[in-house]
């Protein structure tokens, strides 16, 4: 499914509202003057308030990207596109849900 290419400046949150920062590992390919995000890049979450009953904090701290573009790569690694296939996880690798992308570039699409 085609979608806009995600980049390091994309506005994203974990499902609980914690801001997600995509850390792009390579600046070889740029969109909107920002490096594109690829499947191996980290997604770091700060400020998630998720807790598991009764009161054990399990905030999202990372994002695991599961799938990227099938036809477009940067240095042989698939680009991330929106809609994405990913899951936010706590430090104990407990899944918290998919990240929410609310803003990214809209000029470059990939499949």
Helices and strands as residue ranges (DSSP letters): E 3-5, E 11-13, E 19-23, E 30-31, E 34-35, E 42-46, E 51-52, E 56-57, E 60-67, E 73-74, E 77-78, E 81-82, E 85-90, E 95-97, E 100-103, E 109-110
